[in-house]
Amino acid sequence: MLKIQLIQPPRNKGYVDSSRSACYPPIGLTSIATYCKKNFPNADIEILDGEFMALTKIIQKLKPNSFVGIETKMGSYAIYG
């Protein structure tokens, strides 16, 4: 079976919660999942949301031979300086 895992990584330390934090699903990943489900109806599609789970938990949930997509945002990067 085709396995697709879409990941929104947790925000990096140094970025604070905003009023939107953990309030909305990752819309970009939800759109991709909807497209994939339409075109691959038998696929097992999973969204791993870093707003609700730690990076270590996301890594533990990764499956061999799955297709993985990672959404990147400014808050996913370290602050230096």
All heavy atoms as a GROMACS GRO file, in nm:
protein
  630
    1MET      N    1   0.084  -0.118   0.000
    1MET     CA    2   0.000   0.000   0.000
    1MET      C    3   0.089   0.125   0.000
    1MET      O    4   0.190   0.130   0.068
    1MET     CB    5  -0.090   0.001   0.124
    1MET     CG    6  -0.166   0.133   0.138
    1MET     SD    7  -0.267   0.148   0.285
    1MET     CE    8  -0.406   0.051   0.234
    2LEU      N    9   0.047   0.222  -0.074
    2LEU     CA   10   0.118   0.350  -0.081
    2LEU      C   11   0.099   0.425   0.051
    2LEU      O   12  -0.013   0.445   0.097
    2LEU     CB   13   0.064   0.433  -0.197
    2LEU     CG   14   0.119   0.574  -0.215
    2LEU    CD1   15   0.269   0.568  -0.245
    2LEU    CD2   16   0.045   0.645  -0.326
    3LYS      N   17   0.208   0.464   0.112
    3LYS     CA   18   0.206   0.539   0.239
    3LYS      C   19   0.263   0.678   0.213
    3LYS      O   20   0.374   0.692   0.160
    3LYS     CB   21   0.289   0.466   0.344
    3LYS     CG   22   0.302   0.538   0.476
    3LYS     CD   23   0.176   0.532   0.556
    3LYS     CE   24   0.197   0.593   0.694
    3LYS     NZ   25   0.074   0.603   0.768
    4ILE      N   26   0.187   0.780   0.248
    4ILE     CA   27   0.230   0.920   0.232
    4ILE      C   28   0.224   0.985   0.370
    4ILE      O   29   0.121   0.982   0.437
    4ILE     CB   30   0.140   0.996   0.134
    4ILE    CG1   31   0.144   0.928  -0.004
    4ILE    CG2   32   0.181   1.143   0.126
    4ILE    CD1   33   0.042   0.983  -0.103
    5GLN      N   34   0.337   1.043   0.413
    5GLN     CA   35   0.343   1.112   0.542
    5GLN      C   36   0.382   1.257   0.516
    5GLN      O   37   0.486   1.285   0.456
    5GLN     CB   38   0.442   1.044   0.634
    5GLN     CG   39   0.398   0.903   0.673
    5GLN     CD   40   0.496   0.835   0.764
    5GLN    OE1   41   0.604   0.802   0.723
    5GLN    NE2   42   0.455   0.815   0.890
    6LEU      N   43   0.298   1.347   0.560
    6LEU     CA   44   0.320   1.490   0.542
    6LEU      C   45   0.348   1.553   0.678
    6LEU      O   46   0.273   1.531   0.773
    6LEU     CB   47   0.196   1.554   0.478
    6LEU     CG   48   0.154   1.492   0.343
    6LEU    CD1   49   0.020   1.547   0.297
    6LEU    CD2   50   0.261   1.514   0.238
    7ILE      N   51   0.457   1.627   0.686
    7ILE     CA   52   0.506   1.674   0.815
    7ILE      C   53   0.508   1.827   0.822
    7ILE      O   54   0.562   1.893   0.733
    7ILE     CB   55   0.649   1.622   0.841
    7ILE    CG1   56   0.649   1.469   0.840
    7ILE    CG2   57   0.706   1.676   0.972
    7ILE    CD1   58   0.788   1.409   0.836
    8GLN      N   59   0.450   1.879   0.928
    8GLN     CA   60   0.472   2.018   0.966
    8GLN      C   61   0.564   2.013   1.087
    8GLN      O   62   0.523   1.971   1.195
    8GLN     CB   63   0.341   2.088   1.003
    8GLN     CG   64   0.365   2.228   1.057
    8GLN     CD   65   0.238   2.303   1.083
    8GLN    OE1   66   0.183   2.360   0.992
    8GLN    NE2   67   0.192   2.303   1.207
    9PRO      N   68   0.692   2.051   1.072
    9PRO     CA   69   0.784   2.041   1.186
    9PRO      C   70   0.746   2.138   1.298
    9PRO      O   71   0.682   2.239   1.273
    9PRO     CB   72   0.920   2.077   1.126
    9PRO     CG   73   0.896   2.133   0.992
    9PRO     CD   74   0.756   2.104   0.953
   10PRO      N   75   0.787   2.104   1.419
   10PRO     CA   76   0.763   2.197   1.531
   10PRO      C   77   0.839   2.328   1.510
   10PRO      O   78   0.940   2.331   1.439
   10PRO     CB   79   0.819   2.123   1.653
   10PRO     CG   80   0.851   1.986   1.609
   10PRO     CD   81   0.856   1.984   1.461
   11ARG      N   82   0.789   2.434   1.571
   11ARG     CA   83   0.861   2.561   1.568
   11ARG      C   84   0.990   2.547   1.645
   11ARG      O   85   0.996   2.481   1.748
   11ARG     CB   86   0.776   2.671   1.633
   11ARG     CG   87   0.697   2.751   1.534
   11ARG     CD   88   0.611   2.855   1.602
   11ARG     NE   89   0.493   2.790   1.659
   11ARG     CZ   90   0.476   2.767   1.789
   11ARG    NH1   91   0.561   2.808   1.877
   11ARG    NH2   92   0.368   2.705   1.833
   12ASN      N   93   1.092   2.610   1.596
   12ASN     CA   94   1.221   2.608   1.663
   12ASN      C   95   1.216   2.695   1.789
   12ASN      O   96   1.137   2.788   1.798
   12ASN     CB   97   1.328   2.663   1.567
   12ASN     CG   98   1.458   2.590   1.578
   12ASN    OD1   99   1.488   2.530   1.680
   12ASN    ND2  100   1.536   2.594   1.472
   13LYS      N  101   1.303   2.664   1.884
   13LYS     CA  102   1.313   2.747   2.004
   13LYS      C  103   1.350   2.889   1.964
   13LYS      O  104   1.427   2.909   1.871
   13LYS     CB  105   1.417   2.690   2.099
   13LYS     CG  106   1.373   2.559   2.159
   13LYS     CD  107   1.475   2.501   2.252
   13LYS     CE  108   1.421   2.370   2.303
   13LYS     NZ  109   1.519   2.287   2.364
   14GLY      N  110   1.295   2.984   2.032
   14GLY     CA  111   1.320   3.124   1.998
   14GLY      C  112   1.202   3.187   1.930
   14GLY      O  113   1.188   3.309   1.928
   15TYR      N  114   1.112   3.105   1.874
   15TYR     CA  115   0.990   3.157   1.815
   15TYR      C  116   0.878   3.137   1.916
   15TYR      O  117   0.861   3.029   1.971
   15TYR     CB  118   0.955   3.085   1.685
   15TYR     CG  119   1.044   3.127   1.571
   15TYR    CD1  120   1.162   3.060   1.543
   15TYR    CD2  121   1.009   3.235   1.490
   15TYR    CE1  122   1.244   3.100   1.439
   15TYR    CE2  123   1.090   3.275   1.386
   15TYR     CZ  124   1.207   3.207   1.361
   15TYR     OH  125   1.288   3.247   1.259
   16VAL      N  126   0.803   3.241   1.941
   16VAL     CA  127   0.696   3.233   2.041
   16VAL      C  128   0.565   3.195   1.973
   16VAL      O  129   0.547   3.214   1.853
   16VAL     CB  130   0.681   3.366   2.117
   16VAL    CG1  131   0.807   3.397   2.197
   16VAL    CG2  132   0.650   3.481   2.022
   17ASP      N  133   0.474   3.145   2.054
   17ASP     CA  134   0.340   3.116   2.003
   17ASP      C  135   0.275   3.245   1.954
   17ASP      O  136   0.299   3.352   2.010
   17ASP     CB  137   0.252   3.057   2.113
   17ASP     CG  138   0.293   2.915   2.150
   17ASP    OD1  139   0.373   2.854   2.077
   17ASP    OD2  140   0.243   2.866   2.253
   18SER      N  141   0.194   3.234   1.853
   18SER     CA  142   0.113   3.346   1.810
   18SER      C  143  -0.033   3.309   1.837
   18SER      O  144  -0.062   3.200   1.884
   18SER     CB  145   0.134   3.374   1.660
   18SER     OG  146   0.079   3.269   1.584
   19SER      N  147  -0.122   3.398   1.805
   19SER     CA  148  -0.264   3.369   1.828
   19SER      C  149  -0.313   3.254   1.742
   19SER      O  150  -0.416   3.196   1.769
   19SER     CB  151  -0.348   3.495   1.801
   19SER     OG  152  -0.333   3.535   1.666
   20ARG      N  153  -0.238   3.220   1.636
   20ARG     CA  154  -0.278   3.111   1.548
   20ARG      C  155  -0.218   2.977   1.587
   20ARG      O  156  -0.257   2.874   1.536
   20ARG     CB  157  -0.234   3.142   1.405
   20ARG     CG  158  -0.306   3.258   1.346
   20ARG     CD  159  -0.261   3.278   1.205
   20ARG     NE  160  -0.347   3.375   1.141
   20ARG     CZ  161  -0.340   3.405   1.015
   20ARG    NH1  162  -0.252   3.348   0.939
   20ARG    NH2  163  -0.423   3.494   0.964
   21SER      N  164  -0.122   2.976   1.676
   21SER     CA  165  -0.053   2.853   1.712
   21SER      C  166  -0.150   2.748   1.761
   21SER      O  167  -0.229   2.772   1.852
   21SER     CB  168   0.053   2.880   1.820
   21SER     OG  169   0.152   2.964   1.769
   22ALA      N  170  -0.145   2.630   1.701
   22ALA     CA  171  -0.225   2.514   1.737
   22ALA      C  172  -0.375   2.538   1.724
   22ALA      O  173  -0.454   2.464   1.779
   22ALA     CB  174  -0.190   2.466   1.877
   23CYS      N  175  -0.414   2.640   1.650
   23CYS     CA  176  -0.557   2.668   1.630
   23CYS      C  177  -0.608   2.617   1.496
   23CYS      O  178  -0.724   2.584   1.484
   23CYS     CB  179  -0.583   2.819   1.636
   23CYS     SG  180  -0.556   2.889   1.799
   24TYR      N  181  -0.522   2.614   1.398
   24TYR     CA  182  -0.562   2.577   1.262
   24TYR      C  183  -0.482   2.458   1.214
   24TYR      O  184  -0.364   2.446   1.246
   24TYR     CB  185  -0.538   2.695   1.166
   24TYR     CG  186  -0.610   2.821   1.205
   24TYR    CD1  187  -0.542   2.928   1.260
   24TYR    CD2  188  -0.748   2.830   1.188
   24TYR    CE1  189  -0.608   3.043   1.296
   24TYR    CE2  190  -0.815   2.946   1.225
   24TYR     CZ  191  -0.746   3.052   1.278
   24TYR     OH  192  -0.811   3.166   1.314
   25PRO      N  193  -0.544   2.372   1.135
   25PRO     CA  194  -0.467   2.262   1.076
   25PRO      C  195  -0.368   2.319   0.974
   25PRO      O  196  -0.387   2.430   0.924
   25PRO     CB  197  -0.573   2.176   1.009
   25PRO     CG  198  -0.685   2.269   0.979
   25PRO     CD  199  -0.683   2.372   1.090
   26PRO      N  200  -0.264   2.244   0.943
   26PRO     CA  201  -0.170   2.290   0.840
   26PRO      C  202  -0.238   2.286   0.703
   26PRO      O  203  -0.245   2.181   0.638
   26PRO     CB  204  -0.053   2.193   0.851
   26PRO     CG  205  -0.107   2.073   0.922
   26PRO     CD  206  -0.223   2.118   1.003
   27ILE      N  207  -0.292   2.399   0.660
   27ILE     CA  208  -0.376   2.407   0.541
   27ILE      C  209  -0.303   2.358   0.415
   27ILE      O  210  -0.361   2.288   0.332
   27ILE     CB  211  -0.428   2.551   0.520
   27ILE    CG1  212  -0.512   2.596   0.640
   27ILE    CG2  213  -0.508   2.562   0.391
   27ILE    CD1  214  -0.634   2.513   0.667
   28GLY      N  215  -0.176   2.396   0.399
   28GLY     CA  216  -0.100   2.351   0.282
   28GLY      C  217  -0.092   2.199   0.276
   28GLY      O  218  -0.114   2.137   0.171
   29LEU      N  219  -0.062   2.137   0.390
   29LEU     CA  220  -0.051   1.990   0.394
   29LEU      C  221  -0.188   1.925   0.377
   29LEU      O  222  -0.200   1.819   0.314
   29LEU     CB  223   0.014   1.945   0.524
   29LEU     CG  224   0.160   1.988   0.544
   29LEU    CD1  225   0.214   1.931   0.674
   29LEU    CD2  226   0.246   1.947   0.427
   30THR      N  227  -0.291   1.987   0.430
   30THR     CA  228  -0.426   1.935   0.414
   30THR      C  229  -0.466   1.938   0.267
   30THR      O  230  -0.528   1.844   0.216
   30THR     CB  231  -0.526   2.015   0.500
   30THR    OG1  232  -0.483   2.010   0.636
   30THR    CG2  233  -0.666   1.960   0.489
   31SER      N  234  -0.429   2.043   0.196
   31SER     CA  235  -0.457   2.053   0.052
   31SER      C  236  -0.385   1.944  -0.026
   31SER      O  237  -0.443   1.880  -0.115
   31SER     CB  238  -0.416   2.190  -0.002
   31SER     OG  239  -0.492   2.291   0.058
   32ILE      N  240  -0.259   1.922   0.007
   32ILE     CA  241  -0.181   1.816  -0.060
   32ILE      C  242  -0.242   1.680  -0.029
   32ILE      O  243  -0.255   1.595  -0.119
   32ILE     CB  244  -0.033   1.823  -0.020
   32ILE    CG1  245   0.030   1.951  -0.074
   32ILE    CG2  246   0.042   1.700  -0.068
   32ILE    CD1  247   0.168   1.980  -0.019
   33ALA      N  248  -0.280   1.656   0.096
   33ALA     CA  249  -0.342   1.528   0.133
   33ALA      C  250  -0.472   1.506   0.057
   33ALA      O  251  -0.499   1.394   0.010
   33ALA     CB  252  -0.366   1.524   0.284
   34THR      N  253  -0.552   1.610   0.042
   34THR     CA  254  -0.679   1.599  -0.032
   34THR      C  255  -0.653   1.564  -0.178
   34THR      O  256  -0.719   1.477  -0.235
   34THR     CB  257  -0.758   1.731  -0.021
   34THR    OG1  258  -0.783   1.757   0.117
   34THR    CG2  259  -0.888   1.723  -0.097
   35TYR      N  260  -0.556   1.630  -0.239
   35TYR     CA  261  -0.519   1.600  -0.378
   35TYR      C  262  -0.472   1.455  -0.391
   35TYR      O  263  -0.514   1.383  -0.482
   35TYR     CB  264  -0.409   1.696  -0.425
   35TYR     CG  265  -0.354   1.660  -0.560
   35TYR    CD1  266  -0.417   1.705  -0.676
   35TYR    CD2  267  -0.241   1.581  -0.574
   35TYR    CE1  268  -0.368   1.672  -0.801
   35TYR    CE2  269  -0.191   1.547  -0.698
   35TYR     CZ  270  -0.255   1.593  -0.811
   35TYR     OH  271  -0.207   1.558  -0.934
   36CYS      N  272  -0.385   1.412  -0.299
   36CYS     CA  273  -0.332   1.275  -0.305
   36CYS      C  274  -0.444   1.172  -0.288
   36CYS      O  275  -0.447   1.071  -0.358
   36CYS     CB  276  -0.225   1.254  -0.198
   36CYS     SG  277  -0.071   1.341  -0.230
   37LYS      N  278  -0.537   1.197  -0.196
   37LYS     CA  279  -0.646   1.103  -0.173
   37LYS      C  280  -0.735   1.091  -0.296
   37LYS      O  281  -0.783   0.982  -0.328
   37LYS     CB  282  -0.727   1.148  -0.050
   37LYS     CG  283  -0.816   1.041   0.004
   37LYS     CD  284  -0.733   0.922   0.050
   37LYS     CE  285  -0.817   0.816   0.118
   37LYS     NZ  286  -0.743   0.695   0.145
   38LYS      N  287  -0.754   1.202  -0.365
   38LYS     CA  288  -0.835   1.200  -0.487
   38LYS      C  289  -0.766   1.119  -0.596
   38LYS      O  290  -0.831   1.045  -0.670
   38LYS     CB  291  -0.860   1.343  -0.535
   38LYS     CG  292  -0.944   1.352  -0.660
   38LYS     CD  293  -0.966   1.496  -0.701
   38LYS     CE  294  -1.043   1.501  -0.832
   38LYS     NZ  295  -1.057   1.637  -0.882
   39ASN      N  296  -0.636   1.133  -0.608
   39ASN     CA  297  -0.562   1.068  -0.716
   39ASN      C  298  -0.507   0.930  -0.680
   39ASN      O  299  -0.473   0.852  -0.768
   39ASN     CB  300  -0.449   1.159  -0.764
   39ASN     CG  301  -0.504   1.278  -0.839
   39ASN    OD1  302  -0.540   1.268  -0.954
   39ASN    ND2  303  -0.516   1.392  -0.771
   40PHE      N  304  -0.496   0.903  -0.551
   40PHE     CA  305  -0.448   0.773  -0.501
   40PHE      C  306  -0.544   0.727  -0.392
   40PHE      O  307  -0.510   0.729  -0.273
   40PHE     CB  308  -0.305   0.783  -0.447
   40PHE     CG  309  -0.208   0.849  -0.541
   40PHE    CD1  310  -0.168   0.980  -0.520
   40PHE    CD2  311  -0.159   0.780  -0.650
   40PHE    CE1  312  -0.078   1.041  -0.606
   40PHE    CE2  313  -0.069   0.841  -0.737
   40PHE     CZ  314  -0.029   0.972  -0.715
   41PRO      N  315  -0.666   0.686  -0.429
   41PRO     CA  316  -0.770   0.659  -0.328
   41PRO      C  317  -0.733   0.549  -0.228
   41PRO      O  318  -0.787   0.547  -0.118
   41PRO     CB  319  -0.892   0.620  -0.411
   41PRO     CG  320  -0.845   0.599  -0.549
   41PRO     CD  321  -0.713   0.666  -0.564
   42ASN      N  322  -0.642   0.460  -0.262
   42ASN     CA  323  -0.605   0.352  -0.170
   42ASN      C  324  -0.485   0.388  -0.083
   42ASN      O  325  -0.439   0.306  -0.004
   42ASN     CB  326  -0.576   0.223  -0.248
   42ASN     CG  327  -0.701   0.173  -0.317
   42ASN    OD1  328  -0.810   0.181  -0.263
   42ASN    ND2  329  -0.685   0.122  -0.438
   43ALA      N  330  -0.433   0.508  -0.099
   43ALA     CA  331  -0.314   0.549  -0.022
   43ALA      C  332  -0.351   0.572   0.124
   43ALA      O  333  -0.461   0.615   0.158
   43ALA     CB  334  -0.255   0.677  -0.080
   44ASP      N  335  -0.255   0.541   0.208
   44ASP     CA  336  -0.265   0.573   0.351
   44ASP      C  337  -0.191   0.705   0.371
   44ASP      O  338  -0.069   0.711   0.356
   44ASP     CB  339  -0.201   0.460   0.433
   44ASP     CG  340  -0.205   0.485   0.582
   44ASP    OD1  341  -0.279   0.575   0.627
   44ASP    OD2  342  -0.133   0.416   0.654
   45ILE      N  343  -0.265   0.810   0.401
   45ILE     CA  344  -0.208   0.944   0.412
   45ILE      C  345  -0.216   0.991   0.556
   45ILE      O  346  -0.321   0.984   0.620
   45ILE     CB  347  -0.282   1.043   0.320
   45ILE    CG1  348  -0.277   0.992   0.175
   45ILE    CG2  349  -0.223   1.183   0.332
   45ILE    CD1  350  -0.368   1.066   0.081
   46GLU      N  351  -0.103   1.040   0.606
   46GLU     CA  352  -0.096   1.084   0.745
   46GLU      C  353  -0.031   1.222   0.753
   46GLU      O  354   0.071   1.246   0.688
   46GLU     CB  355  -0.012   0.982   0.823
   46GLU     CG  356   0.009   1.014   0.967
   46GLU     CD  357   0.090   0.906   1.039
   46GLU    OE1  358   0.179   0.843   0.977
   46GLU    OE2  359   0.066   0.887   1.158
   47ILE      N  360  -0.091   1.311   0.830
   47ILE     CA  361  -0.030   1.442   0.856
   47ILE      C  362   0.023   1.440   0.999
   47ILE      O  363  -0.050   1.411   1.094
   47ILE     CB  364  -0.132   1.556   0.838
   47ILE    CG1  365  -0.176   1.564   0.691
   47ILE    CG2  366  -0.072   1.689   0.884
   47ILE    CD1  367  -0.284   1.667   0.663
   48LEU      N  368   0.152   1.468   1.013
   48LEU     CA  369   0.219   1.472   1.143
   48LEU      C  370   0.244   1.619   1.176
   48LEU      O  371   0.327   1.684   1.114
   48LEU     CB  372   0.350   1.393   1.138
   48LEU     CG  373   0.334   1.246   1.094
   48LEU    CD1  374   0.469   1.184   1.069
   48LEU    CD2  375   0.257   1.169   1.198
   49ASP      N  376   0.169   1.671   1.271
   49ASP     CA  377   0.168   1.814   1.300
   49ASP      C  378   0.255   1.846   1.421
   49ASP      O  379   0.221   1.810   1.534
   49ASP     CB  380   0.024   1.858   1.323
   49ASP     CG  381   0.007   2.009   1.332
   49ASP    OD1  382   0.110   2.080   1.342
   49ASP    OD2  383  -0.107   2.055   1.330
   50GLY      N  384   0.364   1.916   1.397
   50GLY     CA  385   0.458   1.954   1.502
   50GLY      C  386   0.402   2.054   1.601
   50GLY      O  387   0.467   2.083   1.701
   51GLU      N  388   0.283   2.107   1.576
   51GLU     CA  389   0.218   2.192   1.676
   51GLU      C  390   0.169   2.107   1.793
   51GLU      O  391   0.144   2.158   1.901
   51GLU     CB  392   0.101   2.269   1.616
   51GLU     CG  393   0.140   2.377   1.520
   51GLU     CD  394   0.193   2.502   1.590
   51GLU    OE1  395   0.154   2.530   1.704
   51GLU    OE2  396   0.274   2.571   1.528
   52PHE      N  397   0.152   1.977   1.768
   52PHE     CA  398   0.094   1.889   1.869
   52PHE      C  399   0.184   1.774   1.910
   52PHE      O  400   0.151   1.702   2.003
   52PHE     CB  401  -0.039   1.831   1.818
   52PHE     CG  402  -0.143   1.935   1.794
   52PHE    CD1  403  -0.169   1.980   1.666
   52PHE    CD2  404  -0.211   1.992   1.900
   52PHE    CE1  405  -0.264   2.078   1.643
   52PHE    CE2  406  -0.306   2.091   1.878
   52PHE     CZ  407  -0.333   2.133   1.750
   53MET      N  408   0.294   1.753   1.839
   53MET     CA  409   0.385   1.644   1.878
   53MET      C  410   0.529   1.688   1.861
   53MET      O  411   0.561   1.769   1.775
   53MET     CB  412   0.356   1.516   1.800
   53MET     CG  413   0.380   1.523   1.652
   53MET     SD  414   0.354   1.365   1.564
   53MET     CE  415   0.184   1.330   1.598
   54ALA      N  416   0.614   1.634   1.945
   54ALA     CA  417   0.757   1.667   1.942
   54ALA      C  418   0.823   1.605   1.820
   54ALA      O  419   0.776   1.506   1.764
   54ALA     CB  420   0.824   1.615   2.069
   55LEU      N  421   0.936   1.663   1.781
   55LEU     CA  422   1.010   1.612   1.667
   55LEU      C  423   1.050   1.466   1.686
   55LEU      O  424   1.043   1.386   1.592
   55LEU     CB  425   1.135   1.699   1.642
   55LEU     CG  426   1.219   1.664   1.521
   55LEU    CD1  427   1.137   1.670   1.393
   55LEU    CD2  428   1.339   1.756   1.512
   56THR      N  429   1.087   1.427   1.806
   56THR     CA  430   1.125   1.288   1.832
   56THR      C  431   1.007   1.194   1.804
   56THR      O  432   1.026   1.086   1.748
   56THR     CB  433   1.174   1.267   1.976
   56THR    OG1  434   1.076   1.317   2.067
   56THR    CG2  435   1.306   1.338   2.000
   57LYS      N  436   0.888   1.235   1.838
   57LYS     CA  437   0.768   1.154   1.812
   57LYS      C  438   0.740   1.145   1.662
   57LYS      O  439   0.704   1.038   1.611
   57LYS     CB  440   0.648   1.213   1.886
   57LYS     CG  441   0.523   1.134   1.872
   57LYS     CD  442   0.533   1.004   1.949
   57LYS     CE  443   0.397   0.936   1.949
   57LYS     NZ  444   0.403   0.805   2.010
   58ILE      N  445   0.758   1.256   1.592
   58ILE     CA  446   0.740   1.255   1.446
   58ILE      C  447   0.837   1.157   1.383
   58ILE      O  448   0.799   1.075   1.299
   58ILE     CB  449   0.758   1.397   1.387
   58ILE    CG1  450   0.642   1.487   1.431
   58ILE    CG2  451   0.768   1.393   1.235
   58ILE    CD1  452   0.658   1.633   1.395
   59ILE      N  453   0.963   1.162   1.424
   59ILE     CA  454   1.066   1.072   1.369
   59ILE      C  455   1.030   0.927   1.398
   59ILE      O  456   1.043   0.841   1.311
   59ILE     CB  457   1.205   1.110   1.423
   59ILE    CG1  458   1.247   1.246   1.366
   59ILE    CG2  459   1.308   1.002   1.390
   59ILE    CD1  460   1.368   1.307   1.432
   60GLN      N  461   0.981   0.898   1.517
   60GLN     CA  462   0.941   0.761   1.552
   60GLN      C  463   0.828   0.710   1.465
   60GLN      O  464   0.819   0.590   1.438
   60GLN     CB  465   0.897   0.754   1.699
   60GLN     CG  466   1.008   0.768   1.798
   60GLN     CD  467   0.955   0.779   1.941
   60GLN    OE1  468   0.834   0.782   1.966
   60GLN    NE2  469   1.047   0.787   2.036
   61LYS      N  470   0.741   0.799   1.419
   61LYS     CA  471   0.625   0.759   1.341
   61LYS      C  472   0.656   0.739   1.192
   61LYS      O  473   0.573   0.686   1.119
   61LYS     CB  474   0.511   0.860   1.357
   61LYS     CG  475   0.452   0.859   1.498
   61LYS     CD  476   0.340   0.957   1.514
   61LYS     CE  477   0.206   0.913   1.467
   61LYS     NZ  478   0.148   0.789   1.506
   62LEU      N  479   0.775   0.782   1.147
   62LEU     CA  480   0.810   0.765   1.006
   62LEU      C  481   0.818   0.617   0.970
   62LEU      O  482   0.875   0.538   1.044
   62LEU     CB  483   0.941   0.836   0.974
   62LEU     CG  484   0.937   0.988   0.982
   62LEU    CD1  485   1.075   1.046   0.958
   62LEU    CD2  486   0.836   1.046   0.885
   63LYS      N  487   0.761   0.583   0.856
   63LYS     CA  488   0.757   0.444   0.810
   63LYS      C  489   0.853   0.424   0.694
   63LYS      O  490   0.865   0.510   0.607
   63LYS     CB  491   0.615   0.408   0.765
   63LYS     CG  492   0.509   0.428   0.868
   63LYS     CD  493   0.522   0.329   0.980
   63LYS     CE  494   0.407   0.344   1.079
   63LYS     NZ  495   0.442   0.319   1.214
   64PRO      N  496   0.919   0.307   0.689
   64PRO     CA  497   1.006   0.277   0.575
   64PRO      C  498   0.925   0.275   0.445
   64PRO      O  499   0.808   0.236   0.446
   64PRO     CB  500   1.060   0.138   0.607
   64PRO     CG  501   1.036   0.116   0.752
   64PRO     CD  502   0.918   0.201   0.788
   65ASN      N  503   0.986   0.318   0.339
   65ASN     CA  504   0.927   0.317   0.204
   65ASN      C  505   0.807   0.410   0.188
   65ASN      O  506   0.731   0.396   0.093
   65ASN     CB  507   0.888   0.175   0.163
   65ASN     CG  508   1.006   0.082   0.163
   65ASN    OD1  509   1.113   0.116   0.114
   65ASN    ND2  510   0.990  -0.035   0.221
   66SER      N  511   0.788   0.504   0.279
   66SER     CA  512   0.680   0.600   0.261
   66SER      C  513   0.732   0.722   0.185
   66SER      O  514   0.852   0.750   0.184
   66SER     CB  515   0.621   0.642   0.396
   66SER     OG  516   0.714   0.715   0.471
   67PHE      N  517   0.640   0.791   0.120
   67PHE     CA  518   0.672   0.919   0.060
   67PHE      C  519   0.654   1.024   0.169
   67PHE      O  520   0.551   1.026   0.236
   67PHE     CB  521   0.580   0.950  -0.059
   67PHE     CG  522   0.607   0.865  -0.178
   67PHE    CD1  523   0.538   0.746  -0.198
   67PHE    CD2  524   0.703   0.903  -0.270
   67PHE    CE1  525   0.563   0.667  -0.307
   67PHE    CE2  526   0.730   0.824  -0.381
   67PHE     CZ  527   0.660   0.706  -0.399
   68VAL      N  528   0.753   1.112   0.185
   68VAL     CA  529   0.750   1.211   0.293
   68VAL      C  530   0.755   1.350   0.234
   68VAL      O  531   0.839   1.380   0.149
   68VAL     CB  532   0.868   1.189   0.391
   68VAL    CG1  533   0.871   1.299   0.496
   68VAL    CG2  534   0.860   1.052   0.455
   69GLY      N  535   0.664   1.436   0.279
   69GLY     CA  536   0.666   1.577   0.242
   69GLY      C  537   0.680   1.660   0.367
   69GLY      O  538   0.619   1.630   0.469
   70ILE      N  539   0.764   1.764   0.362
   70ILE     CA  540   0.788   1.848   0.479
   70ILE      C  541   0.755   1.992   0.444
   70ILE      O  542   0.810   2.048   0.349
   70ILE     CB  543   0.935   1.837   0.527
   70ILE    CG1  544   0.968   1.692   0.560
   70ILE    CG2  545   0.959   1.929   0.646
   70ILE    CD1  546   1.113   1.668   0.592
   71GLU      N  547   0.665   2.051   0.522
   71GLU     CA  548   0.631   2.191   0.504
   71GLU      C  549   0.733   2.275   0.581
   71GLU      O  550   0.764   2.245   0.696
   71GLU     CB  551   0.491   2.218   0.559
   71GLU     CG  552   0.448   2.360   0.543
   71GLU     CD  553   0.304   2.382   0.589
   71GLU    OE1  554   0.261   2.317   0.686
   71GLU    OE2  555   0.238   2.463   0.527
   72THR      N  556   0.786   2.375   0.518
   72THR     CA  557   0.882   2.462   0.587
   72THR      C  558   0.822   2.600   0.605
   72THR      O  559   0.749   2.651   0.520
   72THR     CB  560   1.014   2.474   0.510
   72THR    OG1  561   0.988   2.525   0.380
   72THR    CG2  562   1.082   2.340   0.499
   73LYS      N  563   0.852   2.657   0.719
   73LYS     CA  564   0.808   2.793   0.753
   73LYS      C  565   0.925   2.862   0.820
   73LYS      O  566   1.017   2.797   0.868
   73LYS     CB  567   0.690   2.789   0.848
   73LYS     CG  568   0.566   2.726   0.791
   73LYS     CD  569   0.458   2.727   0.895
   73LYS     CE  570   0.334   2.659   0.842
   73LYS     NZ  571   0.234   2.638   0.943
   74MET      N  572   0.918   2.990   0.830
   74MET     CA  573   1.025   3.066   0.896
   74MET      C  574   1.047   3.015   1.037
   74MET      O  575   1.159   3.004   1.084
   74MET     CB  576   0.990   3.215   0.896
   74MET     CG  577   1.107   3.299   0.936
   74MET     SD  578   1.243   3.268   0.821
   74MET     CE  579   1.305   3.428   0.804
   75GLY      N  580   0.940   2.977   1.106
   75GLY     CA  581   0.952   2.930   1.243
   75GLY      C  582   1.018   2.794   1.256
   75GLY      O  583   1.042   2.747   1.366
   76SER      N  584   1.045   2.729   1.144
   76SER     CA  585   1.111   2.598   1.146
   76SER      C  586   1.264   2.610   1.147
   76SER      O  587   1.333   2.509   1.150
   76SER     CB  588   1.070   2.516   1.022
   76SER     OG  589   0.931   2.500   1.018
   77TYR      N  590   1.314   2.731   1.140
   77TYR     CA  591   1.457   2.752   1.132
   77TYR      C  592   1.510   2.816   1.260
   77TYR      O  593   1.438   2.889   1.328
   77TYR     CB  594   1.491   2.843   1.013
   77TYR     CG  595   1.456   2.781   0.882
   77TYR    CD1  596   1.336   2.811   0.820
   77TYR    CD2  597   1.540   2.690   0.821
   77TYR    CE1  598   1.301   2.754   0.699
   77TYR    CE2  599   1.507   2.632   0.701
   77TYR     CZ  600   1.387   2.664   0.640
   77TYR     OH  601   1.353   2.605   0.521
   78ALA      N  602   1.634   2.790   1.289
   78ALA     CA  603   1.697   2.844   1.410
   78ALA      C  604   1.723   2.994   1.394
   78ALA      O  605   1.744   3.043   1.284
   78ALA     CB  606   1.828   2.773   1.437
   79ILE      N  607   1.720   3.064   1.507
   79ILE     CA  608   1.755   3.206   1.509
   79ILE      C  609   1.901   3.216   1.554
   79ILE      O  610   1.939   3.163   1.658
   79ILE     CB  611   1.665   3.282   1.608
   79ILE    CG1  612   1.520   3.274   1.565
   79ILE    CG2  613   1.711   3.427   1.621
   79ILE    CD1  614   1.424   3.337   1.663
   80TYR      N  615   1.982   3.284   1.477
   80TYR     CA  616   2.123   3.301   1.512
   80TYR      C  617   2.154   3.450   1.518
   80TYR      O  618   2.096   3.529   1.445
   80TYR     CB  619   2.214   3.237   1.407
   80TYR     CG  620   2.194   3.087   1.399
   80TYR    CD1  621   2.122   3.030   1.296
   80TYR    CD2  622   2.249   3.004   1.497
   80TYR    CE1  623   2.103   2.893   1.289
   80TYR    CE2  624   2.231   2.866   1.491
   80TYR     CZ  625   2.157   2.811   1.387
   80TYR     OH  626   2.141   2.676   1.382
   81GLY      N  627   2.249   3.485   1.605
   81GLY     CA  628   2.295   3.622   1.605
   81GLY      C  629   2.273   3.696   1.724
   81GLY      O  630   2.225   3.727   1.811
   0.00000   0.00000   0.00000
